[in-house]
């Protein structure tokens, strides 16, 4: 008995945003295809010309590549454009009409609305037996079976049954002859040999209609798998009106692709043990679509950030420096373009690497090294510059002017100054840290001072004293 090769598909619309939910669906489809040496088909649903732009399709390919779905991989097929199959969609609509599985309807929108309000929730089958011929302005409706039920075999949700009596005779082609998405989607899946349709649960309600179309066109339906919805911290379905949804936005903020992939794979599925941080190849090996649960998956940005921090800390020093590069140059940085020193950054990079949750945070951690003077965070200034801070800064300035310029020595010197003022090390460090960096939180102080240098450190202590005491 021959085995049909697995063929999954990812069918986004080119609308300018690659939804994190779509990214998860793509990863699950990719894993199922590669596990069986099958194919992952990219099909762009571009029939809504008002919402499509050519550059957005390229954006989809780039976003897929960012999460490891590479168009050069043997498992990748496409991209195909749904619009290129328009003639085939019309042929399928005609086939359903000539076989008696569909009929034409000339009911106007107003007539439909009037009848729904008075008697029926859905279409009432008014034109079923009128025998209307094809004509412009007449929609083509699928003839849903009157009795029985449509049983959907879903790899995640079991076997939900849908009474056919609850499925209206739905439109499959508009009055201008153009097939609707529901039919186009089925025809494309059929023609491209798709064996598994893995998608979000919001499509489950359309599945019995699509399954009826598959059967009416003479083919067995694919294996269905409907993924749990993604929700925010209020357990509301993610919405572009209130939630950050675009994968590109997360990448631009400094989330590493590997961290995003790891986190997205776990939104509805787990490997069966307590592990969460793991490379994609291992997740792909362990993944089973049947093990995906049905409960809504909480898209927890805080947890994603924690994942990202783990991945940042796992980078080699060289890879970390390279990953930070986009946030250390360009018009968005607060220092002059000629002020950045790669060697200075390389000296503090290991200190910063242990602290970042997002790569974009690197700018705020190291800006004081490349600015002529620090930018003071006023809340930090108020918190650190308590009564007595001016004298402590004077004493620290005097001691640092003569001290050996090594981090350990600088630490010991400030401890001694703090003891003379009756301060514990942390309290003694705060005014100095704010004076040189502008804020109370940042890189380890004494290693930072060593890199900043004696002259610049003393200058900043003097400037902070002048700000405290006046000219």
ZAMARGU-4260 file (C-alpha; in steps of 0.2 Angstrom, whole numbers, plus 5000, padded with zeros to 4 digits):
<rodrens>
0) 5000/5000/5000 | 5007/5017/4995 | 5009/5031/5007 | 5003/5048/5001 | 5017/5060/5005
5) 5013/5073/5018 | 5010/5091/5011 | 5006/5105/5022 | 5002/5123/5017 | 5003/5140/5024
10) 4992/5152/5016 | 4993/5170/5022 | 4986/5186/5015 | 4999/5199/5010 | 4992/5212/5021
15) 5009/5220/5027 | 5009/5211/5044 | 5016/5194/5049 | 5005/5189/5064 | 5013/5180/5078
20) 4999/5168/5077 | 5002/5165/5059 | 5021/5162/5063 | 5016/5148/5075 | 5004/5140/5062
25) 5019/5141/5049 | 5031/5133/5062 | 5019/5119/5066 | 5016/5116/5047 | 5034/5116/5044
30) 5038/5103/5058 | 5024/5091/5052 | 5031/5092/5034 | 5049/5090/5038 | 5046/5076/5050
35) 5040/5065/5036 | 5051/5072/5022 | 5036/5080/5015 | 5032/5097/5008 | 5028/5114/5016
40) 5018/5124/5003 | 5018/5143/5003 | 5002/5150/4995 | 4999/5168/4996 | 4980/5172/4996
45) 4981/5188/4985 | 4964/5188/4978 | 4959/5204/4988 | 4968/5216/4976 | 4963/5231/4987
50) 4973/5225/5001 | 4988/5218/4992 | 5005/5225/4988 | 5019/5216/4979 | 5032/5220/4993
55) 5021/5213/5006 | 5023/5195/4998 | 5042/5198/4999 | 5040/5203/5017 | 5031/5186/5021
60) 5046/5176/5013 | 5058/5186/5024 | 5048/5184/5039 | 5047/5165/5036 | 5066/5165/5034
65) 5068/5174/5050 | 5060/5160/5059 | 5070/5147/5050 | 5058/5142/5036 | 5070/5144/5022
70) 5064/5145/5004 | 5080/5136/4999 | 5076/5121/5009 | 5070/5105/5000 | 5054/5104/5010
75) 5049/5122/5004 | 5038/5123/4989 | 5031/5140/4982 | 5026/5153/4983 | 5011/5151/4973
80) 4998/5165/4971 | 4980/5161/4973 | 4975/5174/4959 | 4985/5163/4946 | 4972/5149/4948
85) 4956/5160/4945 | 4951/5150/4930 | 4952/5134/4939 | 4941/5141/4953 | 4928/5146/4940
90) 4929/5128/4932 | 4926/5121/4949 | 4911/5132/4952 | 4904/5127/4935 | 4907/5108/4939
95) 4897/5110/4955 | 4883/5118/4946 | 4882/5106/4932 | 4883/5091/4944 | 4868/5098/4953
100) 4877/5102/4969 | 4875/5121/4967 | 4862/5133/4960 | 4860/5151/4955 | 4851/5163/4966
105) 4845/5181/4961 | 4840/5186/4979 | 4845/5204/4982 | 4854/5209/4998 | 4838/5218/5004
110) 4827/5203/5001 | 4839/5192/5011 | 4839/5204/5025 | 4820/5206/5025 | 4817/5187/5026
115) 4831/5184/5039 | 4823/5197/5050 | 4806/5190/5048 | 4808/5171/5048 | 4826/5164/5046
120) 4843/5166/5053 | 4852/5161/5037 | 4848/5159/5019 | 4831/5150/5018 | 4834/5141/5001
125) 4822/5152/4992 | 4830/5149/4975 | 4834/5130/4977 | 4821/5124/4965 | 4818/5139/4954
130) 4830/5132/4941 | 4838/5149/4937 | 4851/5149/4923 | 4868/5158/4925 | 4867/5176/4923
135) 4876/5192/4929 | 4870/5197/4946 | 4866/5179/4951 | 4876/5171/4965 | 4880/5153/4965
140) 4875/5144/4981 | 4881/5126/4987 | 4866/5114/4990 | 4869/5108/5007 | 4862/5091/5011
145) 4845/5093/5020 | 4848/5079/5033 | 4862/5071/5043 | 4878/5079/5049 | 4895/5083/5043
150) 4908/5074/5054 | 4925/5083/5054 | 4940/5072/5059 | 4952/5084/5068 | 4969/5079/5074
155) 4968/5091/5089 | 4949/5092/5093 | 4943/5074/5090 | 4927/5072/5079 | 4916/5087/5080
160) 4900/5085/5071 | 4890/5099/5063 | 4871/5096/5059 | 4868/5099/5040 | 4852/5108/5045
165) 4862/5121/5053 | 4873/5125/5038 | 4864/5136/5026 | 4866/5135/5007 | 4881/5146/5006
170) 4888/5156/4992 | 4903/5149/4982 | 4903/5162/4968 | 4897/5180/4967 | 4886/5188/4955
175) 4900/5194/4944 | 4906/5175/4943 | 4921/5177/4954 | 4922/5162/4966 | 4923/5166/4985
180) 4938/5163/4996 | 4929/5147/5003 | 4929/5138/4986 | 4946/5145/4980 | 4954/5139/4996
185) 4947/5121/4994 | 4951/5120/4975 | 4969/5126/4978 | 4971/5113/4992 | 4964/5099/4981
190) 4975/5104/4966 | 4991/5106/4976 | 4988/5089/4985 | 4987/5096/5002 | 4986/5082/5015
195) 4985/5092/5031 | 4977/5108/5034 | 4984/5115/5051 | 4977/5132/5055 | 4969/5143/5069
200) 4953/5138/5077 | 4944/5153/5071 | 4943/5143/5054 | 4934/5128/5062 | 4917/5135/5059
205) 4921/5135/5040 | 4928/5118/5040 | 4911/5108/5038 | 4907/5119/5022 | 4925/5116/5015
210) 4923/5097/5019 | 4907/5097/5010 | 4915/5105/4995 | 4929/5093/4995 | 4917/5079/4994
215) 4906/5087/4981 | 4922/5089/4970 | 4925/5070/4972 | 4940/5070/4984 | 4942/5065/5002
220) 4946/5079/5013 | 4963/5082/5021 | 4967/5079/5039 | 4961/5094/5049 | 4970/5102/5064
225) 4964/5118/5072 | 4976/5126/5084 | 4971/5135/5100 | 4968/5154/5099 | 4981/5165/5106
230) 4976/5177/5120 | 4983/5191/5130 | 4985/5193/5149 | 4966/5197/5150 | 4963/5181/5141
235) 4956/5191/5127 | 4960/5185/5109 | 4975/5195/5102 | 4969/5210/5093 | 4979/5222/5082
240) 4969/5236/5090 | 4976/5233/5107 | 4990/5220/5106 | 5007/5220/5097 | 5005/5206/5084
245) 5018/5208/5070 | 5033/5197/5071 | 5043/5211/5063 | 5040/5222/5077 | 5047/5209/5090
250) 5062/5207/5079 | 5064/5226/5078 | 5063/5227/5096 | 5078/5215/5099 | 5070/5198/5101
255) 5081/5185/5094 | 5073/5174/5080 | 5078/5158/5089 | 5070/5164/5105 | 5054/5168/5096
260) 5054/5151/5088 | 5056/5142/5104 | 5042/5152/5113 | 5030/5151/5098 | 5032/5132/5097
265) 5027/5131/5115 | 5010/5140/5113 | 4999/5125/5114 | 5011/5111/5114 | 5025/5105/5125
270) 5038/5091/5124 | 5031/5081/5138 | 5044/5086/5152 | 5048/5102/5161 | 5060/5108/5148
275) 5056/5125/5139 | 5072/5131/5132 | 5077/5120/5118 | 5084/5122/5100 | 5071/5120/5086
280) 5078/5104/5078 | 5075/5095/5095 | 5057/5103/5096 | 5054/5097/5078 | 5059/5080/5082
285) 5048/5079/5097 | 5033/5088/5090 | 5017/5079/5087 | 5002/5089/5081 | 4990/5077/5090
290) 4998/5083/5106 | 4993/5101/5104 | 4980/5105/5117 | 4963/5114/5114 | 4964/5127/5128
295) 4968/5145/5123 | 4987/5149/5123 | 4993/5164/5133 | 5005/5175/5123 | 5015/5181/5138
300) 5027/5195/5133 | 5036/5194/5150 | 5039/5176/5147 | 5045/5179/5130 | 5057/5192/5136
305) 5064/5180/5149 | 5066/5167/5135 | 5075/5180/5125 | 5087/5184/5139 | 5091/5166/5140
310) 5096/5166/5122 | 5105/5182/5123 | 5116/5175/5137 | 5119/5159/5127 | 5127/5169/5113
315) 5146/5169/5110 | 5154/5185/5114 | 5157/5188/5096 | 5139/5184/5091 | 5132/5195/5104
320) 5143/5210/5098 | 5137/5207/5080 | 5118/5205/5086 | 5119/5222/5095 | 5126/5231/5079
325) 5109/5237/5073 | 5106/5246/5089 | 5123/5254/5090 | 5123/5264/5074 | 5111/5275/5064
330) 5100/5290/5067 | 5092/5283/5082 | 5107/5282/5093 | 5110/5297/5105 | 5128/5299/5102
335) 5137/5307/5087 | 5141/5294/5073 | 5160/5297/5075 | 5159/5295/5094 | 5156/5276/5094
340) 5172/5265/5098 | 5170/5247/5094 | 5184/5242/5105 | 5176/5251/5120 | 5160/5242/5116
345) 5169/5226/5115 | 5176/5229/5132 | 5159/5231/5141 | 5149/5219/5130 | 5151/5204/5142
350) 5145/5215/5156 | 5130/5220/5146 | 5126/5203/5139 | 5121/5196/5156 | 5109/5210/5159
355) 5099/5212/5143 | 5081/5205/5140 | 5080/5214/5123 | 5094/5218/5111 | 5087/5236/5109
360) 5091/5239/5128 | 5110/5239/5124 | 5109/5257/5118 | 5103/5263/5136 | 5116/5253/5144
365) 5131/5260/5135 | 5126/5277/5129 | 5136/5285/5143 | 5152/5279/5136 | 5150/5288/5119
370) 5141/5304/5125 | 5151/5319/5129 | 5141/5320/5145 | 5128/5309/5152 | 5109/5312/5150
375) 5103/5312/5168 | 5087/5303/5172 | 5079/5315/5184 | 5071/5302/5195 | 5088/5293/5197
380) 5096/5310/5201 | 5084/5314/5215 | 5085/5296/5222 | 5104/5296/5223 | 5109/5314/5227
385) 5103/5314/5245 | 5111/5327/5258 | 5129/5323/5260 | 5131/5317/5242 | 5141/5332/5237
390) 5155/5329/5250 | 5155/5311/5245 | 5158/5315/5227 | 5172/5327/5232 | 5181/5314/5242
395) 5178/5301/5228 | 5185/5313/5215 | 5200/5317/5225 | 5203/5298/5228 | 5200/5293/5210
400) 5212/5307/5203 | 5227/5298/5211 | 5221/5279/5212 | 5228/5265/5200 | 5215/5264/5187
405) 5209/5246/5189 | 5191/5240/5193 | 5196/5232/5209 | 5206/5247/5216 | 5192/5259/5211
410) 5180/5248/5221 | 5191/5247/5236 | 5194/5266/5236 | 5175/5270/5235 | 5172/5258/5249
415) 5184/5267/5260 | 5176/5284/5255 | 5159/5277/5259 | 5165/5271/5276 | 5171/5288/5281
420) 5153/5294/5277 | 5145/5280/5286 | 5138/5273/5271 | 5137/5255/5265 | 5145/5251/5248
425) 5128/5252/5238 | 5123/5269/5245 | 5141/5275/5242 | 5140/5269/5224 | 5123/5278/5219
430) 5129/5296/5218 | 5145/5291/5208 | 5135/5280/5196 | 5122/5293/5193 | 5136/5306/5190
435) 5145/5296/5177 | 5131/5287/5168 | 5115/5297/5172 | 5105/5283/5180 | 5105/5272/5195
440) 5104/5255/5186 | 5117/5250/5173 | 5133/5240/5170 | 5144/5235/5185 | 5151/5252/5191
445) 5169/5249/5193 | 5172/5240/5177 | 5163/5254/5168 | 5174/5267/5176 | 5189/5257/5171
450) 5183/5258/5153 | 5177/5276/5154 | 5195/5281/5160 | 5201/5293/5173 | 5200/5309/5164
455) 5182/5307/5159 | 5177/5300/5176 | 5184/5315/5185 | 5176/5327/5173 | 5159/5320/5176
460) 5161/5320/5195 | 5166/5338/5194 | 5151/5342/5183 | 5139/5333/5195 | 5146/5343/5209
465) 5143/5359/5200 | 5125/5354/5197 | 5123/5350/5215 | 5131/5365/5223 | 5130/5378/5209
470) 5144/5388/5201
</rodrens>
